[in-house]
Amino acid sequence: MAASLGLVIRRPIYGSATKTAYTGTAGSTTVPPYTASVLLWCSTAAYVRVGATATTTDLPLPANAPIIIPTDNTTGAPITVSAIQDAAGGNLYCIAMAD
């Protein structure tokens, strides 16, 4: 029997994609309640956060490097996704994932 690779197939929630500008001031958007995870990437190096407004102490993300982050939100409230620039402003792209 082959070893499991732990592969999980994620399903996008169509119509949930957003594009939000950020600079030295965080740019934020929201995704639907009960979203399991978000696929996000930034057009320039930035710091990102899911669940609150980003600061320069959050997760550093290089430019154009997509990442999936779980939301851990079961409150029924919309979920904030945010980015703030590292050296230059850019755009945060975000897609909600159903599972």
DSSP file (Angstrom, degrees, kcal/mol; ACC not computed):
  #  RESIDUE AA STRUCTURE BP1 BP2  ACC     N-H-->O    O-->H-N    N-H-->O    O-->H-N    TCO  KAPPA ALPHA  PHI   PSI    X-CA   Y-CA   Z-CA
    1    1 A M              0   0    0      0, 0.0     2,-0.1     0, 0.0     0, 0.0   0.000 360.0 360.0 360.0 134.1    0.0    0.0    0.0
    2    2 A A        -     0   0    0      1,-0.1     2,-0.1     0, 0.0     0, 0.0  -0.400 360.0-103.4 -74.6 150.1    1.4    3.4   -1.0
    3    3 A A        -     0   0    0     -2,-0.1     2,-0.2     1,-0.1    -1,-0.1  -0.454  37.8-108.9 -71.5 144.5    2.0    6.1    1.7
    4    4 A S        -     0   0    0      1,-0.1    -1,-0.1    -2,-0.1     0, 0.0  -0.547  17.9-157.7 -74.5 136.8   -0.5    8.9    2.0
    5    5 A L        -     0   0    0     -2,-0.2    -1,-0.1     2,-0.1    -2,-0.0   0.480  36.1-122.5 -91.1  -4.7    0.7   12.3    0.7
    6    6 A G        +     0   0    0      1,-0.2     2,-0.2     0, 0.0    -2,-0.1   0.779  48.3 173.2  69.2  25.6   -1.9   14.1    2.8
    7    7 A L        -     0   0    0      1,-0.0     2,-0.5     2,-0.0    -1,-0.2  -0.493  13.0-168.7 -71.8 130.8   -3.3   15.8   -0.3
    8    8 A V        -     0   0    0     -2,-0.2     2,-0.5     2,-0.0    91,-0.0  -0.986  14.9-140.7-121.6 128.1   -6.4   17.8    0.3
    9    9 A I        -     0   0    0     -2,-0.5     2,-0.3    90,-0.0    -2,-0.0  -0.774  19.0-154.0 -87.9 125.1   -8.5   19.1   -2.6
   10   10 A R        -     0   0    0     -2,-0.5    87,-0.0    88,-0.1    -2,-0.0  -0.782   1.8-147.9-100.1 144.0   -9.8   22.6   -2.0
   11   11 A R        -     0   0    0     -2,-0.3    87,-3.6     3,-0.0    88,-0.4  -0.953  14.9-135.2-113.3 120.3  -12.9   23.9   -3.6
   12   12 A P  B     -A   97   0A   0      0, 0.0     2,-1.0     0, 0.0    85,-0.3  -0.394  14.4-126.5 -69.5 149.0  -13.1   27.7   -4.4
   13   13 A I    >   -     0   0    0     83,-2.9     3,-1.7    -2,-0.1    83,-0.3  -0.845  34.3-134.7 -92.6 100.1  -16.3   29.6   -3.5
   14   14 A Y  T 3  S+     0   0    0     -2,-1.0    81,-0.0     1,-0.3    83,-0.0  -0.275  86.6  29.4 -61.8 140.1  -16.9   31.1   -6.9
   15   15 A G  T 3  S+     0   0    0     81,-0.0    -1,-0.3     3,-0.0    80,-0.0   0.378  96.5  94.6  91.1  -2.1  -17.9   34.8   -6.8
   16   16 A S    <   +     0   0    0     -3,-1.7    -2,-0.1    80,-0.2    78,-0.1   0.481  50.1 121.9 -98.7  -3.1  -15.8   35.3   -3.6
   17   17 A A        -     0   0    0     -4,-0.2     2,-0.3    78,-0.1    78,-0.2  -0.337  39.1-177.2 -65.6 137.9  -12.6   36.5   -5.3
   18   18 A T  E     -B   94   0A   0     76,-2.4    76,-2.1     2,-0.0     2,-0.4  -0.944  21.6-155.9-134.0 156.8  -11.4   40.0   -4.2
   19   19 A K  E     +B   93   0A   0     -2,-0.3     2,-0.4    74,-0.2    74,-0.2  -0.990  19.8 178.3-131.7 122.4   -8.6   42.4   -5.1
   20   20 A T  E     -B   92   0A   0     72,-2.5    72,-3.5    -2,-0.4     2,-0.2  -0.990  22.6-131.5-131.8 130.8   -7.6   44.9   -2.5
   21   21 A A  E     -B   91   0A   0     -2,-0.4     2,-0.3    70,-0.2    70,-0.2  -0.505  25.0-174.9 -78.1 147.2   -4.8   47.5   -2.7
   22   22 A Y  E     +B   90   0A   0     68,-2.5    68,-1.8    -2,-0.2     4,-0.2  -0.971  13.2 158.0-137.9 155.8   -2.3   47.9    0.2
   23   23 A T  S    S-     0   0    0      2,-2.1    62,-2.5    -2,-0.3     4,-0.1  -0.396  76.1 -40.2-140.7-140.5    0.5   50.4    1.0
   24   24 A G  S    S+     0   0    0     60,-0.2     2,-0.4    -2,-0.2    60,-0.0   0.587 133.1  67.2 -70.9  -9.7    2.1   51.4    4.3
   25   25 A T  S    S-     0   0    0     30,-0.0    -2,-2.1    58,-0.0    60,-0.2  -0.943 102.9-106.8-107.9 133.3   -1.5   51.2    5.5
   26   26 A A        -     0   0    0     -2,-0.4     2,-0.5    28,-0.2    58,-0.2  -0.258  24.2-145.5 -61.1 141.7   -3.1   47.8    5.5
   27   27 A G  E     -E   83   0B   0     56,-2.7    56,-2.1    -4,-0.1     2,-0.3  -0.928  23.1-171.2-104.1 134.5   -5.6   46.9    2.9
   28   28 A S  E     +E   82   0B   0     -2,-0.5     2,-0.3    54,-0.2    54,-0.2  -0.925  14.8 172.5-130.3 152.0   -8.4   44.6    4.1
   29   29 A T  E     -E   81   0B   0     52,-2.4    52,-2.6    -2,-0.3     2,-0.3  -0.856  23.8-124.9-140.4 175.3  -11.2   42.6    2.6
   30   30 A T  E     -E   80   0B   0     -2,-0.3    50,-0.2    50,-0.2    -2,-0.0  -0.942  10.9-156.3-127.1 153.0  -13.7   40.1    3.9
   31   31 A V  E     -E   79   0B   0     48,-2.1    48,-2.1    -2,-0.3     4,-0.1  -0.831  42.3 -76.5-118.3 162.0  -14.7   36.6    2.8
   32   32 A P    >   -     0   0    0      0, 0.0     3,-1.1     0, 0.0    -1,-0.1  -0.118  55.6 -92.5 -59.3 152.8  -18.0   34.8    3.6
   33   33 A P  T 3  S+     0   0    0      0, 0.0     3,-0.1     0, 0.0    41,-0.1  -0.232 109.5  26.4 -58.2 154.7  -18.7   33.4    7.0
   34   34 A Y  T 3  S+     0   0    0     43,-0.4     2,-0.3     1,-0.2    40,-0.1   0.634  79.0 158.6  63.6  17.2  -17.8   29.7    7.6
   35   35 A T    <   -     0   0    0     -3,-1.1    38,-0.5     1,-0.2    -1,-0.2  -0.573  33.5-151.5 -66.7 129.8  -15.1   29.8    4.9
   36   36 A A        -     0   0    0     61,-1.4    35,-2.2    -2,-0.3    36,-0.6   0.885  67.4 -17.6 -75.0 -39.2  -12.7   26.9    5.7
   37   37 A S  E     -DC  70  97A   0     60,-1.4    60,-2.9    33,-0.3     2,-0.4  -0.961  61.0-127.9-157.3 168.5   -9.6   28.5    4.2
   38   38 A V  E     -DC  69  96A   0     31,-2.4    31,-2.5    -2,-0.3     2,-0.6  -0.985   7.2-145.9-128.0 139.6   -8.5   31.2    1.9
   39   39 A L  E     +DC  68  95A   0     56,-2.8    56,-2.5    -2,-0.4     2,-0.3  -0.914  36.9 165.8 -96.4 123.0   -6.1   31.2   -1.1
   40   40 A L  E     +DC  67  94A   0     27,-2.6    27,-2.3    -2,-0.6     2,-0.3  -0.966  18.2 170.9-140.2 156.9   -4.3   34.4   -1.2
   41   41 A W  E     - C   0  93A   0     52,-1.9    52,-3.0    -2,-0.3     2,-0.3  -0.969  20.5-136.8-156.5 160.5   -1.3   36.1   -2.8
   42   42 A C  E     - C   0  92A   0     20,-0.4    22,-3.7    -2,-0.3    23,-0.3  -0.914  14.5-136.6-123.5 147.8    0.2   39.5   -3.1
   43   43 A S  S    S+     0   0    0     48,-2.1     2,-0.3    -2,-0.3    20,-0.1   0.695  94.1  25.4 -78.0 -18.5    1.7   41.4   -6.1
   44   44 A T  S    S-     0   0    0     47,-0.3    20,-0.2    18,-0.1    46,-0.1  -0.897 108.8 -71.4-133.8 165.8    4.6   42.7   -4.0
   45   45 A A  S    S+     0   0    0     -2,-0.3    41,-2.0    18,-0.1    42,-0.6  -0.369  70.6 152.8 -58.6 133.9    6.3   41.4   -0.8
   46   46 A A  E     -GF  61  85B   0     15,-2.4    15,-3.4    39,-0.2     2,-0.4  -0.921  47.4-107.9-153.4 173.0    3.9   41.9    2.0
   47   47 A Y  E     -GF  60  84B   0     37,-2.7    37,-2.0    -2,-0.3     2,-0.3  -0.948  39.1-164.6-109.7 135.5    2.8   40.8    5.5
   48   48 A V  E     -GF  59  83B   0     11,-2.6    11,-1.2    -2,-0.4     2,-0.3  -0.861  12.9-177.1-124.7 155.8   -0.6   39.0    5.6
   49   49 A R  E     - F   0  82B   0     33,-2.2    33,-2.6    -2,-0.3     2,-0.5  -0.981  14.2-152.4-150.7 138.9   -3.1   38.1    8.2
   50   50 A V  E    S+ F   0  81B   0     -2,-0.3    31,-0.2    31,-0.2     3,-0.1  -0.963  84.8  24.3-110.7 124.0   -6.4   36.2    8.2
   51   51 A G  S    S+     0   0    0     29,-3.8     2,-0.3    -2,-0.5    30,-0.2   0.269 123.4  25.0 109.5  -9.6   -8.9   37.1   10.9
   52   52 A A  S    S-     0   0    0     28,-0.4     2,-0.3    -3,-0.1    -1,-0.2  -0.941  98.8 -60.6-164.7-179.9   -7.7   40.7   11.7
   53   53 A T        -     0   0    0     -2,-0.3    -3,-0.1    -3,-0.1   -25,-0.1  -0.603  58.8-114.9 -78.1 134.5   -5.8   43.7   10.2
   54   54 A A        -     0   0    0     -2,-0.3     2,-0.3    -5,-0.2   -28,-0.2  -0.322  32.4-176.8 -70.2 147.6   -2.3   42.9    9.1
   55   55 A T    >   -     0   0    0     -7,-0.1     3,-1.7    27,-0.1    29,-0.2  -0.837  45.4 -95.8-131.6 173.6    0.8   44.5   10.7
   56   56 A T  T 3  S+     0   0    0     -2,-0.3    -8,-0.0     1,-0.3    -2,-0.0   0.402 120.4  63.4 -75.7   5.8    4.5   44.3    9.9
   57   57 A T  T 3  S+     0   0    0      2,-0.1    -1,-0.3   -10,-0.1    -3,-0.0   0.327  88.8  91.5-104.8   4.7    4.8   41.5   12.6
   58   58 A D  S <  S-     0   0    0     -3,-1.7    -9,-0.2     1,-0.2    -4,-0.0  -0.091  95.3 -44.3 -88.6-168.6    2.5   39.1   10.8
   59   59 A L  E     -G   48   0B   0    -11,-1.2   -11,-2.6   -12,-0.1     2,-0.3  -0.391  57.9-137.2 -63.7 116.2    3.3   36.4    8.2
   60   60 A P  E     -G   47   0B   0      0, 0.0   -13,-0.2     0, 0.0    -1,-0.1  -0.574  22.7-171.9 -75.3 138.0    5.8   37.7    5.6
   61   61 A L  E     -G   46   0B   0    -15,-3.4   -15,-2.4    -2,-0.3     3,-0.1  -0.986  17.2-132.8-134.0 122.6    4.8   36.6    2.1
   62   62 A P    >   -     0   0    0      0, 0.0     3,-1.0     0, 0.0   -20,-0.4  -0.258  46.0 -75.9 -67.8 162.9    7.0   37.1   -1.0
   63   63 A A  T 3  S+     0   0    0      1,-0.2   -20,-0.2   -20,-0.1   -18,-0.1  -0.293 111.2   2.3 -60.4 139.8    5.5   38.6   -4.2
   64   64 A N  T 3  S+     0   0    0    -22,-3.7    -1,-0.2     1,-0.2   -21,-0.1   0.814  89.4 135.1  54.3  39.3    3.3   36.3   -6.3
   65   65 A A    <   -     0   0    0     -3,-1.0    -1,-0.2   -23,-0.3   -23,-0.1  -0.858  46.4-147.2-117.1  93.2    3.6   33.3   -3.9
   66   66 A P        +     0   0    0      0, 0.0     2,-0.3     0, 0.0   -25,-0.2  -0.276  20.7 179.8 -62.1 144.3    0.1   31.8   -3.4
   67   67 A I  E     -D   40   0A   0    -27,-2.3   -27,-2.6     2,-0.0     2,-0.5  -0.995  23.9-138.9-144.2 145.1   -0.6   30.3    0.0
   68   68 A I  E     -D   39   0A   0     -2,-0.3   -29,-0.2   -29,-0.2   -27,-0.0  -0.931  23.1-174.5-105.4 127.1   -3.7   28.6    1.5
   69   69 A I  E     -D   38   0A   0    -31,-2.5   -31,-2.4    -2,-0.5     2,-0.1  -0.984  22.7-126.7-123.4 127.8   -4.4   29.6    5.1
   70   70 A P  E     -D   37   0A   0      0, 0.0   -33,-0.3     0, 0.0   -20,-0.1  -0.397  11.9-152.0 -68.2 150.7   -7.1   28.0    7.3
   71   71 A T        -     0   0    0    -35,-2.2   -34,-0.1   -36,-0.2   -35,-0.1   0.782   5.2-157.8 -95.5 -30.3   -9.6   30.5    8.8
   72   72 A D        +     0   0    0    -36,-0.6     2,-0.6     1,-0.2   -36,-0.1   0.829  43.0 143.6  53.3  34.1  -10.6   28.6   12.0
   73   73 A N        +     0   0    0    -38,-0.5    -1,-0.2     1,-0.1   -39,-0.1  -0.919  17.1 152.0-110.4 120.3  -13.8   30.7   12.0
   74   74 A T        +     0   0    0     -2,-0.6    -1,-0.1    -3,-0.1    -2,-0.0   0.109  48.9  98.0-126.8  18.9  -17.1   29.2   13.1
   75   75 A T  S    S-     0   0    0      2,-0.2    -1,-0.1     1,-0.0    -2,-0.0   0.675  89.2-121.0 -84.0 -17.3  -18.8   32.3   14.5
   76   76 A G  S    S+     0   0    0      1,-0.4     3,-0.1   -44,-0.1    -1,-0.0   0.450  73.5 123.1  88.9  -0.2  -20.8   33.1   11.4
   77   77 A A  S    S-     0   0    0      1,-0.1   -43,-0.4   -45,-0.1    -1,-0.4  -0.640  73.9 -93.3 -91.2 152.2  -19.2   36.5   11.0
   78   78 A P        -     0   0    0      0, 0.0     2,-0.5     0, 0.0    -1,-0.1  -0.299  43.6-123.1 -58.7 152.1  -17.4   37.6    7.8
   79   79 A I  E     -E   31   0B   0    -48,-2.1   -48,-2.1   -47,-0.1     2,-0.3  -0.875  16.0-133.9-107.4 127.7  -13.7   36.9    8.0
   80   80 A T  E     -E   30   0B   0     -2,-0.5   -29,-3.8   -50,-0.2     2,-0.4  -0.613  18.4-172.3 -80.5 135.9  -11.1   39.7    7.5
   81   81 A V  E     +EF  29  50B   0    -52,-2.6   -52,-2.4    -2,-0.3     2,-0.3  -1.000  17.0 175.1-126.2 129.9   -8.1   39.1    5.2
   82   82 A S  E     -EF  28  49B   0    -33,-2.6   -33,-2.2    -2,-0.4     2,-0.3  -0.946  18.7-172.7-142.1 153.6   -5.5   41.8    5.2
   83   83 A A  E     -EF  27  48B   0    -56,-2.1   -56,-2.7    -2,-0.3     2,-0.3  -0.989   3.1-168.1-143.7 150.5   -2.0   42.7    3.8
   84   84 A I  E     - F   0  47B   0    -37,-2.0   -37,-2.7    -2,-0.3   -60,-0.2  -0.989  35.0 -97.8-136.7 144.7    0.4   45.5    4.4
   85   85 A Q  E     - F   0  46B   0    -62,-2.5   -39,-0.2    -2,-0.3     4,-0.1  -0.141  17.7-161.8 -63.4 152.5    3.5   46.3    2.3
   86   86 A D  S    S-     0   0    0    -41,-2.0   -40,-0.2     2,-0.5    -1,-0.1   0.843  89.1 -22.7 -90.3 -60.9    7.0   45.2    3.0
   87   87 A A  S    S+     0   0    0    -42,-0.6     2,-0.3     1,-0.4   -41,-0.1   0.610 132.9  24.0-123.3 -25.3    8.8   47.7    0.7
   88   88 A A  S    S-     0   0    0    -43,-0.5    -2,-0.5   -65,-0.1    -1,-0.4  -0.994  79.4-104.5-145.5 148.6    6.3   48.7   -1.9
   89   89 A G        +     0   0    0     -2,-0.3     2,-0.2    -4,-0.1   -66,-0.2  -0.177  49.0 143.7 -65.6 163.6    2.5   48.9   -2.2
   90   90 A G  E     -B   22   0A   0    -68,-1.8   -68,-2.5   -46,-0.1     2,-0.4  -0.860  44.4 -66.4-170.2-156.1    0.6   46.3   -4.2
   91   91 A N  E     -B   21   0A   0     -2,-0.2   -48,-2.1   -70,-0.2     2,-0.5  -0.962  26.9-145.4-124.2 138.7   -2.6   44.3   -4.5
   92   92 A L  E     -BC  20  42A   0    -72,-3.5   -72,-2.5    -2,-0.4     2,-0.4  -0.898  15.8-162.0 -98.3 124.7   -3.9   41.4   -2.3
   93   93 A Y  E     +BC  19  41A   0    -52,-3.0   -52,-1.9    -2,-0.5     2,-0.4  -0.923  13.4 179.6-108.2 134.7   -5.8   38.8   -4.2
   94   94 A C  E     -BC  18  40A   0    -76,-2.1   -76,-2.4    -2,-0.4     2,-0.4  -0.998  15.9-175.9-142.6 136.1   -8.0   36.5   -2.1
   95   95 A I  E     - C   0  39A   0    -56,-2.5   -56,-2.8    -2,-0.4     2,-0.2  -0.995  25.6-130.2-131.9 126.3  -10.4   33.6   -2.9
   96   96 A A  E     - C   0  38A   0     -2,-0.4   -83,-2.9   -83,-0.3     2,-0.4  -0.492  20.8-149.6 -73.0 143.0  -12.5   31.9   -0.2
   97   97 A M  E     -AC  12  37A   0    -60,-2.9   -61,-1.4   -85,-0.3   -60,-1.4  -0.946  10.5-148.9-118.6 136.9  -12.3   28.1   -0.1
   98   98 A A              0   0    0    -87,-3.6    -1,-0.1    -2,-0.4   -88,-0.1   0.840 360.0 360.0 -74.3 -34.1  -15.2   25.8    1.0
   99   99 A D              0   0    0    -88,-0.4    -1,-0.1   -63,-0.1   -89,-0.0   0.303 360.0 360.0-156.2 360.0  -13.0   23.0    2.4
